[in-house]
């Protein structure tokens, strides 16, 4: 009995269009942003709607416009930055299990932020100073990886091993800082776990121009990154210097990661797993996949933030506690660890 293959219907053909997928993802980002705005304590859903309509009371306006709104905007941009940084790293290093978390970039940025806030270096406790410190730490971590990898920068397996080693060393240095200044543990724990709690307009004004500049730079590197994904020999045959192309890509990835970490701390597994989703949804064309990774990262972090706030409210009721805050980084780490096991198992089965 023969099976007749019918042509895909109009809906399926439309879904294959990258523009349609991007539009659907943008709509999903708007939806999770609304959910994040309505989540949280202090103002009910009716109160939020009243504020948006211009009829809310002053306290509700302050909570919604000065606390919740900048928080969700920071979550969106930080997630977008981590998504793009992860895809850039995985493309440049040709390693699907590479990410800011395991290449020394995130641990270095966390070390810089913790040193600035925990030790109070020269009064480095303002958001601007933390951004600078996180960037310096992120570039130091990436530079250490670059030095250790040496001539093996084009070997994905060796680079991944050195990345894990560098990340472990930087995490140890962060622990030393906490031992030196144990009284500051409460003020730096957000950098270790990742949290959007307390993000205000100053964080937003510092983060979005940085993310816009380096995100645009990453998109301009889409063609060289595509060549690097094919291997150094193919990239050289096409006229690209693999060393310079990889260095430029790493600079973009470090800058995007450092900016995100300086704003929300270390959000586990976002930069590692979002690129896999982006490539699955948008394909291997990085001119499309990079913006897709930005949208997916924004959806993941903002959605996780909304879920963390709702879970916090449920836990307060269940445990009869006065106040309990679930960091968004704890949620992304928990969910991301499970997804990482799925990705690793799939790669093992493919072999």
Phi, psi and omega in degrees: 000124183275148179252122180274130178267119179265153179291147179298147181289172181300321181295317180292320178297321179294322181293333178291345180287128178301327180296320179293317179296320180294319179296318178297320179291322176296321177295321178295321178297319177296323180294313180291330176295318176296319178298320179294324180292325182274344180283169176102176183258169172096325182223130178283172177300321177296322178295321178296316178298321179297320179295317180294332178271357178084017182240014182280161178282163185302320181295316179296320178299320180295315182296315185285313188273333183256344181241304185287317184297309177296329178298313181290325178294319177296319179298317180299311184288322178296317177297319178298318180297316181292323178297314179293317181300319179296317180293322178296315180296314181295327178286317183291323182267355181054043181223110182292349177256012174274153179188167180303331184288334187239018177238013178087351184286304179296313178301324178293318178295321177296318178300316179297316180294318180294318179297321181291316183275320184286320181267348180061045184298112176052036179074023181281072179232008177271158178304322180297316180294324179294321176301314180298315181296319179295320178296316178299318178295319179297316178292327177294318178296315178294322178295322177296319176298318181298319180290319181292321182295325176057234182282354183263021181299334180274358179267108184300318183294314180295320179297321178296319179297314178296325179297317177297320180297312180298318180298320179295319179296316181292323176296323176296319177296323177297319177297323178297318178300319180293328176290324179291323181235068183295335180291345182261012184301319181297328184278344183247355183297333179296330179285332182281323184260320184102118183208146174257004181297132176079011178285132184236183185298331179297320177297319180296315182294334177278326189278315191293320178296321179299312181294323181295316181295310184284332174294319177295321178296321178296320180294325178294339178269011183301316181294311176300323179295323177297320177293320180295329178295334180277347181118155183295324181295316179294322179295318178295321179295332179273002177095012181259135173280108185301322181297312181291320179297318179292322179296316179297320179295318181295323177299315178298315181296318179295316181298316179295317180294315181298319178298317180293316181295321180296338181265318187233358181086195185271101177270107188296135169072359180293308180289346181271323188257332179302319178302325178296318177295318181297316180292326179291325184274319189250354179086186188274356178284105186291341175297333177259321184293327180295310173299326176296320178296324177297314179294318180296318177298320178296317179296316183296310184289315180294319177295321177294325178295316178297317179295321179296321179292319179294319178295324178298317179296320179293320180292325177299317179290316183292322183265357181055046181260155178288319181205135178211127182241122176267113180297141180296330179296328177295322180289315179295326178292316181297311181289319182296325178298319178295318179294325178296322176298321178295316180296315180296319179295321179296319179294325179293319179294325180294330180285000000 
